[in-house]
Every structure is written in structure tokens, then in C-alpha cells.
């Protein structure tokens, strides 16, 4: 079987490329600056230079994550890249300069700090320009062949979160043609899979065999031969989950428990203890922020909301136990006199000042009290009211599984999907919540914290 002649870079490879070469370009930029000019702030000859480098790398990666510099959607757009890199470099410089023990001493000639910023910005931007022009080019995309029934093909092509610039669907093999797409179709009963793969330089085959019995078809033997030769063959559901970071909708069926297992962290006492430690640590920091904010929010509330400062509401927590959630009030008094309803986009019940609190997520800060009391965790599915939980549990299978862990101040569904005010939105958020329950670990928790900070800084709240 001939091997592929097309080079492609997967999602993870692209992220490694960006992270690794950002640092290579930055260090090479400082090397040139030291070689060509009399630059003394960041040098490689100092005994502490290794510490300086590690600190610089740490800040670039930290603020790069917070300001989405390593988000591939941002990295593929030159405008978003410029914005993200600029903010990242500014914060990196400020924190680096004011870390006096680990970073170089401030130079007497302050212009050297400006050179420091220019090298950082220029090096990272050059790497991102090369990425957009070379690595992100269509010729480096992954060529994928689909083997599935037409319903699955249609669903796959309609998923908005799949990166079609990185994944190029070269065709689909099925039992019938799909009229809505111009993508090449091959009948499953007459396909020569080896020739198809060779002619289209296929890198990966994704298969959905639930409604097509491959074992009764010649294509199964061909698939096995390709698999043995090194071809990547995986399920459609696995591909969808990797691309969207949520469980596949097909798993919400009678076979749910065949495809869903709880994360090993669910019963890992060390993970749970460390998570609680982080809950308490961040809650104490949050309480300091809360005390600082109360006078400002009190004045804004007095002028713009004209009602109680805090708002309490019963929510469903772990194992269905109710607790009182605490928030800064953002709606008019008696906002639910006609019954409980979800907040809508441009909801007239939200006051102008309340809208600012929601956009900035400041209204959520009092919930650190709930986290400290252990009603909630820092990370987990957002708690809902009992009335909505009962309604959603009837409409959405397995919705009640969200309550197997503590609800959170923030969560995977919150950072991956906007506010849910319809049953369809709740369905999508459930897919994210179940994905988190299945996959949760410290690395994923850290990603959620970083994404939450990005959401706050870019005012993406409701």
C-alpha cells in the first residue's frame, strides 16, 4: 500500500508548533539584539540567564493562554493575532519587569525596556505570519475519507465547530448519495478503497458503522488491510468529540452507558483533595475581591438598579441537594412575578448597570461564598433551579447526571458555549457538561480557569 504524499499538521501539532517556535524566535531575537547592539537588559552571558529565560517562557505561555494567543481560530486570523499578541506581550513585559528577584534588574537606560518589547512582539508576530502563510495553508490540511450512512454524513458536515481548513473531507462512502453536498460520493458496494485512498492522498478514514453493517460488506476486509498498513482509522464519534470537545449526540441514546464512563478523577481522592484546596484558595482571593467591589457595586446599584444589593436563589447542587446561591442583583425588582423564565438576550428585566455586571461576570463574584461553604466548586456544571432541572430532565435524557459532581462557579460548558436560554442551547451545554464529567482532570481544570479569565477580560459574559 503506497504511503501518503501530502504533509498535514494535526491540531495538537499546530499548537506545539506555535508554542515551541514562539520561544525559538524570541530567544533568537534577543541573541541578534545582543550580537548587533550594546544591549544589557537581557543577556545570555549572565549566570542567571537560564532563570531569566524560564521566567520569560512561563509568562509568555501563561498570558498567551489567557489572551488566547494559542487558540487556533485566533492564530489563523491576522487581526485577532495582532490583538492577542499585543496584549500578551504588554502583560508579559509588565509582570516580567516587576518580578525583581527572578528577572534582570531594571536598566538605567529605560529605552532598553522598549527594545525588549519590540523584540518580543516582532519575534512572535513573525512566527505567526509564517504560520498563516505556510502551516495554515490548505495544502497542509488533513485529507479525510468518510464511511457512514447519509444521515451521519449530513450531521458531520453541519457541525459548526469542525475546523474545515485543517480537515479536508475528500469524499464519502455510503449506501446512497446525499443531494445537499457536492462532495464526491462512492457507493459502498462497488468501492476500491485502496485506489480511493491513493488517488485522494487520504490521511485518515472515519467510520460510522452503527447503521451500515461493515462485516457483511467487502469494504471491511479492505479497511483491515489499510489499518494494518498504518492508515489512521477511527470512529465518527471519536472525531466529533476531538473536534468539538463535547460528547457526540449519538451517545445520548439507549446505549449511553456503553460509551460513557466517569472520569477516573471522580474517585481519585488526591485529585478531589487538591481540587478542594484550589476551591478554598481561590475563594479566599475571591472574598478579597468581593470586599473591594462591594462599595463600587453598592453605588452603581443605588443609582442604576435601585433595589437590594444581593440576590439569593435556590439552586440544585450535588446529588440533587438544594442550596442558596448568592449573586449581585442585575434585574429589576419582581423580575419573575409572572413565573420563572430563563434570561434572554437583550432581556428587558436586566438593568443597564446589571448588564455591565453580567458582561464582566462581576455579578458572579459573591458565589465565592458558596464555594467556600462547599455548596459549589470552582469548576463544574452550572447549578440550575429545581423547576428547570425537573423540566430539562424530562426533555433531555441523562440531564440529571450533571448533579453527580458539585456544580461550579465556572465550567466547561460555560467557557465553550454562550448562555443557554432555549432547550436547544441546554442540549448543547449538556454535551459539554457530560464531556467534562467523563474527562475531567487537573489539566482540563486549568484550561477552564484560563478560558474563564479570557471570557472576563474580553467581556463575553451574558
KAVENFEN-V454298 format. One record per pair of residues at least 4 apart in sequence whose ideal C-beta (glycine too) atoms are under 7 Angstrom apart, sorted by the first residue. I is the first residue (numbers start at 0). GAP is how many residues later the second one is. D is the distance in Angstrom with one decimal. If there is no record, write none. Layout:
BEGIN
I|GAP|D  I|GAP|D
END
This chain:
BEGIN
0|193|6.3  0|225|6.7  0|228|4.0  1|196|5.6  3|197|5.4  3|199|5.6  4|196|5.7  5|137|6.1  5|195|4.3  5|197|6.7  6|133|5.9  7|132|5.6  7|133|6.0  7|134|4.2  7|195|5.3  8|4|4.5  8|5|5.1  8|8|6.9  8|126|5.7  8|131|5.5  9|132|6.7  10|4|6.7  10|61|6.7  10|155|6.5  11|4|6.4  12|4|6.2  13|4|6.5  13|58|5.9  13|121|6.5  14|4|6.3  14|55|6.0  14|57|7.0  15|4|5.8  16|4|5.9  16|114|6.9  16|118|6.2  17|4|6.1  17|52|5.8  17|57|6.0  17|113|6.5  18|42|6.8  18|51|6.4  19|4|6.4  20|4|5.9  20|106|4.9  21|4|6.3  21|38|6.5  21|102|5.4  21|105|5.5  22|4|6.1  22|34|5.6  23|4|6.1  24|4|6.2  24|98|3.9  24|99|6.7  24|101|5.9  24|102|4.6  25|4|6.8  25|94|6.0  25|97|4.4  25|98|6.7  26|4|6.4  26|26|6.9  27|4|6.5  28|4|6.4  28|90|4.3  28|93|6.5  28|94|4.0  29|4|6.2  29|12|5.3  29|89|5.8  30|4|6.2  30|13|6.8  31|4|5.8  32|4|5.8  32|6|4.8  32|82|6.5  32|86|5.6  33|5|5.4  33|9|5.6  33|10|6.5  38|73|6.4  38|76|6.3  39|67|6.2  39|72|6.9  40|63|5.6  40|66|4.8  40|71|4.3  40|72|6.9  40|75|5.9  41|10|6.4  41|62|6.1  41|74|6.3  42|6|6.5  43|5|5.0  44|4|7.0  47|4|5.9  48|4|6.3  49|4|6.5  50|4|6.3  50|51|5.8  51|4|6.3  51|51|6.2  51|52|5.9  52|4|6.3  53|4|6.3  54|4|6.5  54|41|6.7  54|44|6.5  54|47|4.9  54|48|5.8  55|4|6.3  55|40|6.2  56|4|6.2  57|4|6.0  58|4|6.0  58|33|4.4  58|36|5.4  58|37|5.5  59|4|5.5  59|32|5.5  60|4|6.4  61|4|6.6  62|4|5.8  62|25|4.6  62|28|4.5  62|29|5.2  63|5|3.8  63|6|5.3  63|24|5.1  64|5|6.0  64|385|4.5  65|384|5.6  65|387|5.0  65|388|5.7  66|17|5.1  66|20|4.7  66|21|4.7  66|387|6.6  67|6|4.9  67|16|5.3  67|386|5.5  68|5|6.8  68|15|4.6  68|16|6.0  68|19|4.9  70|4|6.7  71|4|6.3  71|91|6.9  73|6|4.4  73|7|6.2  73|10|5.3  74|6|6.1  74|53|6.3  74|56|6.2  75|56|6.4  75|60|5.2  75|89|6.8  76|4|6.2  77|4|6.4  77|54|6.3  78|4|6.6  79|4|6.0  80|4|5.9  80|47|4.9  81|4|6.1  82|4|6.6  83|4|6.1  84|4|6.1  84|36|6.5  84|39|5.1  84|40|5.9  84|43|6.7  85|4|6.5  85|35|6.9  86|4|6.4  87|4|6.0  88|4|6.2  88|28|6.2  88|31|4.8  88|32|4.9  88|35|6.9  89|4|6.5  90|4|6.2  91|4|5.8  91|28|6.7  92|4|6.0  92|23|6.5  92|24|5.4  92|27|6.9  93|4|6.4  94|4|6.2  95|7|5.2  96|6|6.7  96|9|6.7  96|16|6.5  98|4|4.6  106|5|4.5  110|4|6.7  111|4|6.4  112|4|6.7  113|4|6.4  114|4|6.3  115|4|6.6  116|4|6.0  117|4|5.7  118|4|5.9  119|4|6.4  120|4|6.0  121|4|6.2  122|4|6.7  123|4|6.3  124|4|6.2  125|4|6.6  126|4|6.3  127|4|6.4  128|4|6.2  129|4|5.5  130|4|4.9  130|5|5.8  131|4|5.0  132|4|6.9  134|5|5.8  135|29|6.9  137|27|6.9  140|24|6.3  140|25|5.5  140|26|6.5  140|27|4.4  141|24|6.3  141|25|5.4  141|26|6.6  141|61|4.8  141|62|6.0  142|25|5.2  142|27|5.0  142|57|6.0  142|58|5.4  142|59|5.1  142|60|5.0  143|23|5.6  143|24|6.6  143|25|5.3  143|26|6.7  143|59|7.0  143|60|5.1  143|62|6.1  144|25|5.8  144|26|6.0  144|28|7.0  144|51|6.7  144|52|6.7  144|55|6.8  144|57|4.7  144|60|4.8  145|7|5.8  145|10|6.6  145|23|6.2  145|26|4.0  145|27|6.9  145|60|5.7  146|26|4.6  146|58|6.4  146|60|4.6  146|72|7.0  147|4|3.9  147|5|5.3  147|24|6.8  147|26|6.2  147|59|6.9  147|60|3.7  147|64|6.8  147|88|5.8  148|25|5.9  148|26|6.3  148|59|6.8  148|62|4.3  148|63|5.4  149|4|6.1  149|24|5.5  149|26|5.6  149|28|4.7  150|4|6.5  151|4|6.1  151|56|4.4  151|84|5.9  152|4|6.4  152|19|4.9  152|21|6.2  152|25|5.6  153|4|6.4  153|24|6.0  153|26|6.6  155|80|6.3  156|24|6.2  158|81|6.6  158|85|6.4  160|82|6.3  160|83|4.5  161|5|6.2  161|81|4.7  162|4|5.9  162|80|6.8  168|14|5.9  169|30|4.2  169|32|6.2  170|12|5.9  170|13|3.7  170|14|6.8  170|15|6.2  170|29|6.6  171|11|6.1  171|13|6.1  172|13|4.8  172|15|5.3  172|18|5.4  173|11|6.8  173|14|6.0  174|13|5.5  174|37|6.3  176|8|4.5  177|7|6.9  185|5|4.8  185|10|6.4  186|4|6.6  187|24|6.7  187|29|6.2  187|31|5.9  190|5|6.1  190|28|6.2  191|4|6.3  192|4|6.2  192|26|6.1  192|29|3.8  192|30|6.7  192|33|6.4  193|4|6.3  193|28|6.4  193|32|6.9  194|4|6.0  195|4|6.2  196|5|4.3  196|29|6.5  196|34|6.9  202|29|6.7  203|28|4.3  204|21|7.0  204|26|6.3  204|28|4.8  205|28|5.9  205|29|6.8  205|30|5.1  205|33|4.7  206|26|6.4  206|28|6.1  206|29|6.6  207|27|6.8  207|28|4.0  208|5|4.9  212|4|6.9  213|5|6.1  213|6|4.3  214|5|5.5  217|4|6.6  218|4|6.1  219|4|6.6  220|4|6.6  221|4|6.5  222|4|6.1  222|10|6.2  223|4|6.3  224|4|6.6  225|5|4.1  225|7|6.7  226|4|5.9  226|6|4.9  233|4|4.8  233|5|6.2  234|4|7.0  235|4|6.3  236|4|6.3  236|11|4.0  236|13|5.9  236|14|6.7  237|4|6.4  238|4|6.2  239|4|5.7  239|8|4.8  240|5|6.9  240|6|6.0  240|7|5.8  244|171|6.3  244|190|6.3  245|185|3.9  245|186|4.6  245|189|4.6  246|4|5.1  246|184|5.2  246|187|5.1  246|188|4.8  246|191|6.9  248|182|6.7  250|5|5.9  250|8|4.5  250|9|6.2  251|4|6.2  251|145|5.5  251|146|6.2  254|4|6.4  255|4|5.5  255|142|6.1  259|174|6.9  259|178|6.1  260|177|6.5  261|4|4.3  261|175|6.5  261|176|6.6  262|174|6.5  262|175|5.6  262|176|5.9  262|177|4.7  262|178|6.8  263|4|6.0  264|6|4.3  264|175|5.3  264|176|5.2  267|4|6.4  268|4|6.0  269|4|6.3  270|4|6.1  270|171|6.8  271|4|6.5  272|4|6.5  273|4|6.6  274|4|6.4  274|102|6.6  275|4|6.5  276|4|6.2  277|4|6.0  277|100|6.0  278|4|6.0  278|92|5.2  278|98|5.4  278|99|4.9  279|4|6.5  279|92|6.7  280|4|6.8  281|4|5.9  281|96|5.3  282|4|6.3  282|85|4.6  282|88|4.6  282|89|4.1  284|4|6.7  285|4|6.1  285|79|6.2  285|82|3.2  286|4|6.5  286|81|5.7  287|4|6.5  288|4|6.1  288|76|6.0  289|4|6.4  289|75|5.1  289|76|6.1  289|78|6.2  292|4|5.3  292|69|6.4  292|72|6.1  293|4|5.8  294|4|6.7  295|4|6.5  296|4|5.7  296|12|6.8  296|31|5.5  296|65|6.9  297|4|6.3  297|11|5.8  298|4|6.5  299|4|5.4  299|53|4.8  300|4|4.3  300|8|5.3  300|28|6.9  300|52|6.7  303|47|5.6  303|48|5.7  303|49|2.9  304|24|6.0  304|46|4.9  304|48|5.5  304|49|6.1  306|22|6.0  306|26|4.7  307|21|5.7  308|19|6.7  308|20|6.5  309|16|6.0  309|18|6.6  309|19|6.5  309|56|6.3  310|16|4.9  310|17|6.9  310|18|4.0  311|12|4.8  311|13|7.0  311|14|5.8  312|12|5.5  312|72|6.8  313|8|5.0  313|10|6.0  313|71|6.6  313|72|6.7  314|7|6.8  314|8|6.3  314|10|4.6  314|68|3.7  314|69|6.4  314|70|6.0  315|4|5.9  315|6|5.8  315|67|5.9  315|68|6.0  315|70|5.4  315|73|4.9  315|87|6.3  316|4|5.0  316|5|6.8  316|6|5.1  316|58|5.7  316|59|6.9  316|66|5.9  316|89|6.5  316|90|5.5  317|85|6.1  317|87|6.4  317|88|4.6  318|84|6.2  319|83|5.5  321|64|6.3  322|47|6.9  322|52|4.1  324|42|6.3  324|45|5.9  324|58|6.3  325|40|4.3  325|41|6.1  325|43|5.4  325|44|6.1  326|36|5.1  326|37|6.5  326|39|5.7  326|40|6.6  327|29|5.5  327|34|6.5  327|35|4.4  327|38|6.1  329|20|5.6  329|21|6.6  329|24|3.0  329|27|5.1  329|28|5.5  329|33|5.1  330|4|3.9  330|18|4.6  330|19|5.5  330|20|6.7  330|23|6.0  331|17|5.5  331|19|6.1  334|14|4.3  335|4|5.3  339|45|6.3  339|47|5.6  341|79|4.2  342|4|5.0  342|7|6.9  342|78|6.3  342|119|6.6  343|77|5.1  344|76|7.0  349|4|4.7  349|5|5.3  349|8|6.8  352|4|6.7  353|4|6.3  354|4|6.2  355|4|6.3  356|5|4.7  356|6|4.0  357|5|5.6  357|103|5.1  357|104|5.0  358|100|4.7  358|102|4.6  359|96|6.5  359|99|6.1  359|101|6.2  360|94|7.0  360|95|5.0  360|100|4.6  363|45|6.4  366|4|6.5  366|9|6.5  366|42|5.2  367|4|6.2  368|4|6.4  369|5|4.3  369|6|4.5  370|5|5.1  370|6|6.5  370|7|5.8  370|38|5.8  375|4|7.0  375|7|6.7  375|30|5.9  375|31|5.1  375|32|6.1  375|33|6.1  376|29|4.2  376|31|5.0  377|30|6.1  377|31|5.5  378|29|4.4  378|31|6.1  378|32|5.8  378|66|5.2  378|69|5.3  379|25|5.5  379|26|5.1  379|27|4.9  379|28|3.0  379|31|5.4  380|21|4.2  380|26|5.6  380|27|6.5  380|30|5.4  380|32|6.5  380|52|4.3  381|25|6.2  381|26|6.9  381|29|5.9  381|32|6.0  382|24|3.6  383|4|4.6  383|5|5.1  384|4|6.9  385|4|6.3  386|4|6.5  387|4|5.8  388|4|6.0  389|4|6.9  390|4|6.5  391|4|5.3  391|7|4.7  391|34|5.7  392|6|4.7  392|7|5.0  394|28|5.9  395|30|6.5  395|31|5.7  395|34|5.6  397|36|6.9  398|31|5.8  400|33|6.4  400|36|6.8  401|31|5.1  403|33|6.5  404|32|6.2  409|4|5.2  409|5|6.7  409|38|6.1  409|42|4.4  410|22|6.9  410|25|6.5  410|37|6.6  411|4|5.9  411|20|5.0  411|21|6.7  411|23|6.5  411|24|3.8  411|36|5.9  412|4|5.6  412|16|4.1  412|19|3.8  412|20|4.9  414|33|5.7  414|36|3.8  414|37|5.8  414|40|6.1  415|16|5.1  416|11|5.6  416|12|5.3  416|15|6.0  418|43|4.0  419|5|3.6  419|6|4.8  419|9|5.0  420|4|6.2  422|4|6.4  423|4|6.7  424|4|6.3  425|4|6.3  428|4|6.2  429|4|6.2  430|4|6.4  431|4|6.5  432|4|6.5  433|4|6.3  434|4|5.9  435|4|5.3  435|8|7.0  438|5|6.1  439|4|5.5  439|5|6.9  441|4|6.4  442|4|6.6  443|4|6.6  444|4|6.6  445|4|6.4  446|4|6.1  447|4|6.2  448|4|6.6  449|4|6.6  450|4|6.4  451|4|6.6  452|4|6.2  453|4|6.0  454|5|4.5  454|6|6.7
END
